[in-house]
């Protein structure tokens, strides 16, 4: 008589071929939930994502550093930054030593908007995490960070091989 596989191993074996798809699906659903939550603020996904990442990276960062953090191309970021600047939420300032480089700063209105966004997003996050233990969330975060590192290493390896 054989013993059944452990439940967690069975789940992994079931999801293994489509784990990337499952991650993508959760990501899309999560973004949709945030879009609903911040809809009354008139913020598109691109705009709130840029604002939240600028807050994470820190004011004064370069446009290139923010594009790298967001893993997007500069033209896409530039378009969104232009929109945020028109809304008077951010401003660009020339770098202290290289005038070709622009650094990003929040306006007073932009700082207030980030705070409001974070409040809305925190509520969504709380609902998404409902029913999950701190241990489950810690384990999940650890796995995600490891996977991200592995993917970055893989991409760097392919970039070096192609160069």
Secondary structure, 3 states (H helix, E strand, C coil): CCCCCCHHHHHHHHHHHHHHHHHHHHHHHHHHHHHHHHHHHCCCHHHHHHHHHHHHHCCCCEHHHHHHHHCCCHHHHHHHHHHHHHCCCEEEEECCCCCCCEEEEECHHHHHHHHHHHHHHHHHHHHHCCCCCHHHHHHHHHHHHHHHHHHHHHHHHHHHHHC
